[in-house]
Amino acid sequence: MRTILPTLLLLAFTVYCLVSIVQAPEGALRSLPRWAWLLLVLFFPLAGGLAYLIAGRPVGLPTQPRPGPRGPDDDEEFLRGL
């Protein structure tokens, strides 16, 4: 029973790192190519995952600005219908 929680946590951590590696934009990973990070995390889950988070994860990716919430008073069509 004592080994279930650490095993589940390690599995969740490994899956998180693998998904992050696969979803990272092409060329955004640092230090190693994508296939090397995947192998490192698969063969050495804890050490490879920590190494990826410290030295390989993309940082400062440009994000698209999201439009702020619009209230009904900002919608001209809504105001015309009043």
N, C-alpha and C positions, 0 to 999 in steps of 0.2 A: 504493500500500500504506500510506503514511503517513496518508492521510486516512480510512481505514476505521475505525480505532479511535476517533478523535474523533467521527466521524459516528455510530457505534454508541452511544457514550456519550451524545451529545446526544439521540439518539432514545430511549434508555432513560430519560433524565432527563425528557424531555417526556412520555413515556407515564406515568411515575410521577406527575408533577404532574397530568396529566389524570385519571388514575384517582382520585387523592386528592381532586380537586375534585368529581368526579361522586359519590363515595361519602360526602362530607361531609354531615352532617345539615342539613336545611333551616334556613336562618338562622344557621348556625354560622360561615360564612365571614366574615372581617373585611374592611373597607374597600370592597369592591366586591361587586356581586351575582354569582351563579354564572356567568351568561352572559358577563359582562365578563371574569371570570378565564379562562374557556374561550377566548374570542377572543384575549385577551392572550397566553396560553401558545401558542396555535396560530400566531399571526402573528409573535410574537417569542419563539421557544422558550427561548433562554438567558436573556435579560433578563426575560421574562414569568415563567418558572419560578422564577428567583431572587426576583423581586418577590413572587410568590405565597408562597414559603416564608418570606420575611421578614415580609410585611405582610398576608397573606391567610389563611394556614392556621389552622384552629381550634386554640386552645390550651386546656388545662384542661377538656376534655370530661369530664363525669361518667361513670365506668365502674361497671359492676355488680360487686360483690365476687364473686370466685370462691371456691367452697368449697375448703378445703385438702384435701390427699390424706387419704384415710381408710385406716387400717390395718385388718387383719382383727380386731383386738381392739376396734375401735370399732363393729363390726357385731354387734348383739345376736342376729340370726338365725344368724350364723356361730358365735357362742359357744354358742348352744343346741344346735347340731349336734355339738359336740365330745363 
